[in-house]
Amino acid sequence: MCFIISIVSLILGYNFFVSGNMLLAVGSWLVSIFFIYLMIKNILYVKKLKEKEK
């Protein structure tokens, strides 16, 4: 889910940037960066959890 939201936000941010609306572009990019951060954090947490089980 985070991956889909981040991709959609990146695309929206690019479209807003091309149309000249910088405020919405930066907002969309920030949302995208936030969800990418959550995704990476979750991947590292699950990896650490699996290593702990072994």
C-alpha positions in Angstrom: 0.0 0.0 0.0 2.8 2.4 0.9 4.5 1.6 -2.5 1.3 2.5 -4.4 0.8 5.7 -2.5 4.4 6.8 -3.0 4.3 6.1 -6.7 1.0 8.0 -7.1 2.4 10.9 -5.1 5.5 11.1 -7.2 3.5 11.1 -10.4 1.1 13.8 -9.0 4.1 15.8 -7.9 5.7 15.7 -11.3 2.4 16.7 -13.0 2.0 19.7 -10.5 5.6 20.7 -11.2 5.1 20.6 -15.0 2.0 22.7 -14.7 3.8 25.3 -12.5 2.1 24.7 -9.2 5.1 24.3 -6.9 3.2 24.2 -3.6 1.2 21.2 -4.6 4.3 19.6 -6.2 6.4 19.9 -3.0 3.5 18.7 -0.9 3.1 15.6 -3.1 6.8 14.9 -3.0 6.8 15.2 0.8 4.0 12.7 1.1 5.9 10.4 -1.2 9.1 10.7 0.8 7.1 10.0 4.0 5.6 6.8 2.7 8.9 5.6 1.2 10.4 6.2 4.7 7.7 4.1 6.3 8.2 1.3 3.7 12.0 1.2 4.3 11.4 1.3 8.1 9.0 -1.7 7.9 11.3 -3.7 5.7 14.3 -3.2 8.1 12.0 -4.1 11.0 10.9 -7.4 9.5 14.4 -8.2 8.4 15.6 -7.7 12.0 12.7 -9.8 13.3 13.5 -12.7 11.0 17.2 -12.6 11.9 16.3 -12.6 15.6 14.2 -15.8 15.1 17.1 -17.7 13.7 
